[in-house]
Amino acid sequence: MTQFVLGSLGMLLIIEGLLYALFPSRMKAMITSMLNMENDKLKWGGLMSAILGFIMLWSVIE
């Protein structure tokens, strides 16, 4: 289980790192737009993303 979680986090870091390496100006623009968003939108978006990720991990483990 630990190996699976660490592998998943490693894959997340690879994908995120590639996005910053391949599209740095686009990522800066996205961060700037996030600064202008309301906190509630960011909070709910993060919560939904976390729930979706949990469901995906759970379905793979089962």
C-alpha beads as a LAMMPS data file, in Angstrom:
LAMMPS data file: protein, C-alpha beads

62 atoms
61 bonds

1 atom types
1 bond types

-500.0 500.0 xlo xhi
-500.0 500.0 ylo yhi
-500.0 500.0 zlo zhi

Masses

1 110.0

Atoms # bond

1 1 1 0.000 0.000 0.000
2 1 1 2.774 2.443 0.911
3 1 1 4.568 1.633 -2.316
4 1 1 1.388 2.362 -4.298
5 1 1 0.813 5.725 -2.571
6 1 1 4.431 6.786 -3.044
7 1 1 4.289 5.715 -6.681
8 1 1 1.107 7.760 -7.155
9 1 1 2.698 10.830 -5.587
10 1 1 5.760 10.338 -7.772
11 1 1 3.574 10.230 -10.884
12 1 1 1.816 13.404 -9.745
13 1 1 5.160 15.192 -9.367
14 1 1 6.321 13.997 -12.795
15 1 1 3.163 15.272 -14.497
16 1 1 3.210 18.580 -12.630
17 1 1 6.911 19.067 -13.325
18 1 1 6.415 18.390 -17.026
19 1 1 3.625 20.966 -17.180
20 1 1 5.919 23.638 -15.707
21 1 1 8.820 22.585 -17.941
22 1 1 6.810 22.510 -21.170
23 1 1 4.384 25.399 -20.584
24 1 1 5.959 27.869 -18.117
25 1 1 4.145 30.974 -19.372
26 1 1 0.788 29.152 -19.429
27 1 1 1.328 27.948 -15.852
28 1 1 2.174 31.499 -14.735
29 1 1 -1.032 32.744 -16.369
30 1 1 -3.014 30.030 -14.585
31 1 1 -1.500 30.973 -11.224
32 1 1 -2.302 34.635 -11.879
33 1 1 -5.909 33.772 -12.657
34 1 1 -6.067 31.716 -9.440
35 1 1 -4.955 34.790 -7.471
36 1 1 -7.973 36.640 -8.827
37 1 1 -10.457 33.849 -7.995
38 1 1 -12.684 33.910 -4.967
39 1 1 -11.517 31.746 -2.074
40 1 1 -14.726 29.719 -2.089
41 1 1 -14.201 28.673 -5.716
42 1 1 -10.658 27.528 -4.961
43 1 1 -11.761 25.743 -1.801
44 1 1 -14.576 23.823 -3.521
45 1 1 -12.445 23.041 -6.554
46 1 1 -9.706 21.650 -4.317
47 1 1 -12.193 19.632 -2.295
48 1 1 -13.780 18.111 -5.409
49 1 1 -10.352 17.301 -6.804
50 1 1 -9.334 15.593 -3.551
51 1 1 -12.558 13.551 -3.453
52 1 1 -12.141 12.495 -7.085
53 1 1 -8.530 11.487 -6.441
54 1 1 -9.559 9.481 -3.378
55 1 1 -12.254 7.657 -5.351
56 1 1 -9.800 6.889 -8.148
57 1 1 -7.210 5.509 -5.700
58 1 1 -9.861 3.521 -3.859
59 1 1 -11.148 1.949 -7.082
60 1 1 -7.642 0.890 -8.120
61 1 1 -6.873 -0.634 -4.715
62 1 1 -10.112 -2.643 -4.590

Bonds

1 1 1 2
2 1 2 3
3 1 3 4
4 1 4 5
5 1 5 6
6 1 6 7
7 1 7 8
8 1 8 9
9 1 9 10
10 1 10 11
11 1 11 12
12 1 12 13
13 1 13 14
14 1 14 15
15 1 15 16
16 1 16 17
17 1 17 18
18 1 18 19
19 1 19 20
20 1 20 21
21 1 21 22
22 1 22 23
23 1 23 24
24 1 24 25
25 1 25 26
26 1 26 27
27 1 27 28
28 1 28 29
29 1 29 30
30 1 30 31
31 1 31 32
32 1 32 33
33 1 33 34
34 1 34 35
35 1 35 36
36 1 36 37
37 1 37 38
38 1 38 39
39 1 39 40
40 1 40 41
41 1 41 42
42 1 42 43
43 1 43 44
44 1 44 45
45 1 45 46
46 1 46 47
47 1 47 48
48 1 48 49
49 1 49 50
50 1 50 51
51 1 51 52
52 1 52 53
53 1 53 54
54 1 54 55
55 1 55 56
56 1 56 57
57 1 57 58
58 1 58 59
59 1 59 60
60 1 60 61
61 1 61 62
